[in-house]
Structures are given as C-alpha cells and as structure tokens.
Amino acid sequence: MTVKANNNYEQDMVGDGLHSLQKVIESHREEEKSVWKYILIGVCVLFLTVMLVIPLAVVIINALKDGWTAYKEAVVDRYTLKALQLTLVVTVLTVLVNTIFGVCASVLLSKFYFWGRQILAALIDIPFSVSPVIAGLLFILTFGNKGWMGGFLQQHNIKIVFAAPGIVLATMFVTFPFVFRELFPVMNAQGKDEEEAAALMRAGGFMIFRKITFPHIKWALLYGIILCTARAMGEFGAVSVVSGHLRGKTNTLPLHVEILYNEFHSTEAFAVSSILVILAVALLILRSFVEWKRK
C-alpha cells in the first residue's frame, strides 16, 4: 500500500510539473503572439499613414493654401465643370453597361456549362493584365483615322477617337471585369437548385432572377458597382491616350488635373484633385457599409 501511495504521489507530482510547464509555454506563446500582433498593427498603421493619410492631407492643405476664394474659383471654373460633367457622364454610362454585362456574364458562367466556359472567364479578366495605356492604344489602332475602322468611320462622319465615345469605350474596357468578379463567386457558390425548382414550377426567367437570384447577389452587385464607379472616375491611362486632351471637350477630371499641374497652376490642380478625393472618400464609406451588410 505504501509503495502504491508513493507511486501515485510521484505521478501526481509529475503531472503537476507537466501542467505547470504547459502553462508557462502557453503564456510565452501568448506573449509572443501579442508582441507580433502589435508589430503588425504598427506596420499597417505606418504604411497607411505614409501611403494614404499624408497624401490626402497634402491635397487638402495645398488646395486651401491660397484661401477659400481661390479654391472656390478653381472648383467652379468652366473647364473644371466641363471636366466634372464629362467624368460623371462617362462613369454613369460605363457603370450601366458593365453592370448589365457583369450580371449576364455571371448568370451564363455560373448557371450553364458549355465548351469554352473557362476560356470566356479568362478573357473577361484580360483588362486586369493589360496596361491601360496599351488599351487606349488598341482603340487608337482600331477606331483612329488610320486604324482598322478609320475609313468607314470617316465616310459616315462618326468620331470615336479624340471624342467622348472613345473615352467611354476605353473606360468600359478597363472596368468591365469588376462587377463580374464580384458576382460570379457568389452565384457559383449559390448553385442552381433553387432556380431549377422554380423553373419546374413554371416560373419565368425574369421572375426567377427577381425572386431567387437577385436577393442572393444584391449586396455583391452593389459592391461591384461601387468598385467599378471608383475605377471609372479615376481612370487616367487609357483615357489619356484616346481623349486628345481637348480642354472643355475631352478632358475628364484626372486629365484636367494633369494639365493644370503641368501649367504650374498647382493650387488649382490640388483644388480639382480634392473633388476626386471627396468622391473617393464617399465611395469608400459606401463600400464599407455594403461590405458590412454583406457579412
């Protein structure tokens, strides 16, 4: 009995020692995790401050450097208003077309299976891998006076390059994957069982989309529209190639900022830039709200 009691006592002591050692190891791990957590937080905050907060602050400070009157004059200048009007028109048309395309392409690739499905999905992603400047050059080579369709367009007095239609086409090309890339994973994960059940009950295609598909994708759709809008408003490379930089006619806000800055009107350039900053912040707030609703 005494030997058994001693063995039990030794086992208890070993167990307590192992338990204490385990606690010490877990404590060290927690401390190490905490240290790395604060290091990563510090790195993220530093990066965002340098890359985002400081540049935005510089834009606002320089825009108001000469006072509110100078800022107001730069913002309400007729060329600025023309550029803002063109930017909004191009953005609305681009988002409308890309939304329709994104919804149709997402339904096609997620609900139907056919040969070349993966090829089509890869082709939609081409704008992500092609430089916007190259995209603009492609439209010049296609619709320009010496381009593939240049003769036909000249005969019918249709102007695309160095005009608003070219800007719309270039912006559409750069931004058309955004809505599709937000909708396709959601529709693909949803499957098509509910739609097939509704079709067996003789529901029409539009009713199936409105009653079954759309409730599942509405927040993803809005999220994609916001991303497409932000990209369309700030597009510079492709638009710069096809616009011709005609002040008051084919200049969007980013191009107007470039011209003002190149002409050494820095205050006016920063004032016009602040319009884009305000629009970007508004879209960022809306995007955060939509992302929260999705979750």
TORKEVO-711115 format. One record per residue: x, y, z of N, C-alpha, C in turn. Coordinates in steps of 0.1 Angstrom, whole numbers, plus 5000, padded with zeros to 4 digits. Example, Ala and Ser with C-alpha at 12.3 -4.5 7.8 and 13.67 -1.06 7.14 Angstrom:
513249435078512349555078513249675078
512849785071513749895071512950005079
//
This chain:
500849885000500050005000500950135000
502050125008502950235009503550264996
504050154989504650174976503750224966
502450174966501450234957501150374959
501050414972500850554975501950644970
503250594972504350674967504350684952
503950584945503850584931502850694926
501650684933500650784930501050924933
501850944943502351074947503251124937
504151034932505151074922504451104909
503451034905502751054893502051194894
501451224906500751354907501751464906
502951444912503951554911504451574897
504651464890505051474876503951544867
502651504870501551564863501451714866
501651754879501551894882502751974876
503951904875505051974869504851994854
504251894847503951904833502952004830
501952014839500852114838501452254840
502352274849502952404851503752444840
504552344834505352374823504552404811
503452334809502552374798501952514799
501652554812501152684814502152794810
503452764814504552854811504752874796
504652754789504852754775503752834768
502452814772501352884767501453034769
501953064782502053204785503053274776
504153204773505153264764504653274750
503853174746503253184733502353304731
501553324742500553434741501353564741
502453574749503153694749503853724735
504353614729504953624716503853664706
502653604706501653644697501253794699
501153834712500853974714501854074709
503154034710504154124705504054134690
503954014683503854014669502554094664
501554074672500254144668500454294668
501154354678501354494679502354544669
503354454666504254494655503554504642
502654404638501954404626500954524625
500354554637499454674637500254804634
501454814641502254934639502654944624
503054834618503454834604502354884595
501154824597499954864589499655004591
499655054603499255194606500355284599
501655254601502655334594502555334579
502255224573502155214559500955294554
499755284561498555364557498755504559
499455544569499755684572500655744561
501655674557502555724547501955724533
501255614530500755594516499355654514
498555684524497155724523496855854530
497155864543496655974551497456104547
498856084547499656204544499356264530
499356174519498956234506497656304505
496656244512495356314512495356444520
496156444531496256574538497056674530
498056634522498756724514497856784503
496956704497496056754487495156864493
494556834505493656934511494357054515
495557044521496257164526496657254514
497157194503497557264491496357324484
495257254484494057314478493557434485
493757444498493257564505494357654509
495557644503496757724506496457864503
495857904492495558044489494258094493
493558024502492358064508491158004501
489958024507488757964503488258024489
488558154487488158224475488858164463
490158144464490958084453490457944451
490157864461489657734460488357724453
487457814456486157824450486257854435
487157954432487257994418487857874410
488757794415489257684408488257574406
487357554416486357444415485257484405
484857614405483757654397484157704383
485457694380485957724367485257644356
484957714345484157644335484757524329
486057524328486757404323486657284334
486757324346486657224357485257164357
484257254355482857204355482657114343
483257154331483057064319483756934322
484956934328485656804331484856724340
484256784351483456714360482156654354
481556734345480356684338480756564329
481856574322482256464313482556334321
483256354333483656244341482356174346
481356254351480156184356479356114345
479356174333478656114322479255984318
480655984317481355864313481255754324
481255794337481155704348479755634348
478755714346477355664346477155564334
477555604322477455504311478255384313
479555404318480355284320479855184330
479355244341478855154352477555084347
476755154340475455094335475754984326
476655004316476954894306477654774313
478654804322479354704328478554624338
477554694344476654624353475754514346
475254564335474454474326475254354321
476454384317477354284312477754184323
478154244335478554164346477554064351
476254114351475154024356474953914345
474853954333474653854322475753754322
477053794322478153704322478253614334
477853664346477853584358476853474357
475653514352474553414351474953304341
475553344330475953254320476953154325
478053204331479153124335478853044348
477953084356477653014369476452914368
475552944358474352854357474352764345
475252784336475252704324476752644322
476752524317478052464314478152434299
479252484293479452464279480952464276
481352424264482752424260483252564258
484352594264484952724263484552814274
483952764285483452844296484652904303
485752824306486952874312487652984304
487652954291488353054282487653184282
486253184282485553314283485753384296
485853304307486153364320487553434320
488453364314489853424313489853544305
489153544294489053664285488553784292
487553764301486953874309488053944318
489053864322490053914331491153984324
491153994311492254054303492554194308
491554284310491854424314492754424327
492654324336493454324348494954304344
495254244333496654214329497254304318
496354384312496854474301496954614307
498054684304498254824308497154914302
496655004310495555094305496155174293
497355214293497955284281497855194269
498155074270498054974258496654964254
495754964263494354954260493855074252
494355194256494055314248494655314234
495855264233496555244220495755154211
495155044217494354954209493155024203
492555114210491455184204491855284194
493055344196493555434185493855354172
494455234174494655154162493455094155
492355084163491155034158490155144152
490055254160489055354156489655484151
491055494151491655614147491555634132
491955754127491855784113492655684104
493755634109494555534102494355394107
493355374115493055254122492355154113
491955044118491254934111489954984106
489155054114487855104110487855254107
489055314106489155464104488455504091
488655434080488055474067486555474068
485955364074484555354075483955464084
484555494095484055594104484155734097
485255764090485355894083484255914072
483955804065482955814055481555844060
481255794072479955814079480055924089
481156004090481256114099481056074113
481555964117481455914131482855934137
482856004148484056034155484055964169
485055874171485255794183486455834190
487655824184488855864190488956024191
489456074202489556214205488156274206
487256194211485956244214485356164226
484156204230483556134242483355984240
482855934228482755794227483955714229
485155764225486355694227486755684242
486455794249486655794264485755684271
484555684266483555584272484055444269
484455414257484855284253486155244261
487155334262488355304269488055274284
487255354290486855334304486155204306
485255174297484455044298485454924297
486454934288487354824287488154804300
488554914306489454904318488654844330
487354874330486554854342485554734341
485354674330484254574328484454454336
485654404341485654284349485154304364
485054424369484754444383483454394388
482354424381481054374385481054224384
481554174373481554024371482353954381
483454004385484353934395483753934409
482854034412482154034425480953934425
480253924413479053844413479353694410
480353664402480553524398480753434410
481653464419481853374430480553354439
479753454440478553444448477553354441
477353374428476453294420476953144419
478253134418478752994417478652924430
478752984441478552924454477152894457
476252974451474752964453474252834447
474852794435474352684428473152724420
472452624414471252644406470052564410
470152494422469052414426467752494427
467852604434466552684436465952734423
466852784413466352824400465752714393
466352594393465752474386464452434392
464252444405463052414412461952514408
462352644407461352744403460952724388
461952684380461652654366460652544364
460852434372459952324372458452364376
458452474384457052524388456552624378
457252634366456752714355456952864358
457952904366458253044368459053094356
458853214352459553274341460953314345
461853334334463253364337463353494345
462653594341462753724349462253714363
461253634365460753614379461753534387
462353434381463353354388464553444392
464953534383466053624387465653724397
464453774396464053884406463753824420
463153704420462653644433463753554440
464653494432465553394438467053444436
467453474424468853504422469253644428
468453744425468853884429468953894444
468053844453468253854467469553804472
470053704465471353644470472553734465
472453814455473553884449473454034451
472454084457472254234457473354304463
473954254474475054334481476354314473
476554194468477754174459477654264447
476454274441476254364429476554504432
476054554444476254694448477754714450
478354614456479854634459480654644446
480254554436480954564423480654694416
479454754418479154884411479954994418
480154984431480955084438482455084433
482954954432484354944427484454994413
483554954404483555004390483455154389
482655214398482455364398483755434402
484455384412485655444417486755434406
486855314400487855294389487555384377
486255394374485955474362486255624364
485955674376486155814379487655854379
488455764383489855794384490755744373
490155684362490955634351491755744344
492955714342493855814336494555764323
495155644324496055594313495355584300
494355494300493555474287492855594282
492255674291491555794287492555894281
493755904287494756004283495155974268
495155854264495655814251494555854241
493255824244492155844234491555974234
491756054244491056184246491556294237
492856304235493456414227493656544236
493256534249493456644258492856784253
491656774248491056894243490256964255
490757074259490257134271488857174269
487957144278486557174277485757074269
486456984262485756884254485956744257
487256704258487556564261488456544273
488456644282489256634294488356584306
488656474311488056434324488756494336
488256484348488956544359490356504361
490756374360492156344361493056414351
492556414338493356484328493456634330
492356694335492356834338493356864349
493456784359494456804370495856794364
496056704355497456694349497756824341
496856874334497056994326497357114335
496557124345496757244355498157234361
498557114365499857094372500957114362
500857074350501957094340502057244336
500957314338501057464335501357544348
501857474358502357534371501157604378
499957564376498857614384498557504395
499557494405499457394414498257404424
497957524428496857544437495557494431
495357534418494157494411494157344409
495357284406495357144404494957064417
495457114428495157044441493657074444
493157184440491757214443490857114435
491157094423490357004414490556864419
491856834424492056694429491256664442
490956774449490156754461488756704458
488256744446486956684442486956534441
488056484435488256344433488456274447
489156344456489356294470488056284477
487156384476485856384483485056274477
484956254464484256144458484756014462
486056004463486755874467486355834481
486455934490486055914504484655874506
483755934498482355904498482055754494
482755724483482655584478483255484488
484355524495484955434505484055414517
483355514521482355494532481255404527
480755434515479655344510480155204508
481355184504481855054502481954974516
482455044526482554984539481154944545
480155034542478754994546478254874539
478554864526478054754518478754624522
480054634525480854524529480354474543
479954564552479454524565478054454563
477254504554475954444551476054304545
477054284537477354154531477654054542
478454094551478854004562477753974571
//
